[in-house]
Amino acid sequence: MADQNKLHIRLHVYDEEIEVIINREDEEFYRKAAKLITERYNAYAQAYKGRKSEHTISLMTLVDIALLYQKECSHNDTAPYDNVLARLTAEIEEVLGDKK
């Protein structure tokens, strides 16, 4: 019996149809990812077609998307805020402890 949580879909990525088996809850993410790849590849292909190889255009697309990912990851880093909150909490507890 097939896993009810799995879904077989076809993604259109640039000029290819790719078949993948995914978790149902991830379908929207896969479709958005395929759309992003296609849009970014098309932009690079339009700008560099005839001057760069398809392989180089693919790599430029990957670097562009990886850069977006890295920037997004850096925005979600809460460690600096956690450290400041821990220090402030310790100072507050120290002051309150002195008054008891």
Rosetta blueprint (number, residue, H / E / L):
1 M L
2 A L
3 D L
4 Q L
5 N L
6 K E
7 L E
8 H E
9 I E
10 R E
11 L E
12 H E
13 V E
14 Y L
15 D L
16 E E
17 E E
18 I E
19 E E
20 V E
21 I E
22 I E
23 N E
24 R H
25 E H
26 D H
27 E H
28 E H
29 F H
30 Y H
31 R H
32 K H
33 A H
34 A H
35 K H
36 L H
37 I H
38 T H
39 E H
40 R H
41 Y H
42 N H
43 A H
44 Y H
45 A H
46 Q H
47 A H
48 Y H
49 K E
50 G L
51 R L
52 K E
53 S L
54 E H
55 H H
56 T H
57 I H
58 S H
59 L H
60 M H
61 T H
62 L H
63 V H
64 D H
65 I H
66 A H
67 L H
68 L H
69 Y H
70 Q H
71 K H
72 E H
73 C H
74 S H
75 H H
76 N L
77 D L
78 T L
79 A H
80 P H
81 Y H
82 D H
83 N H
84 V H
85 L H
86 A H
87 R H
88 L H
89 T H
90 A H
91 E H
92 I H
93 E H
94 E H
95 V H
96 L H
97 G H
98 D H
99 K L
100 K L
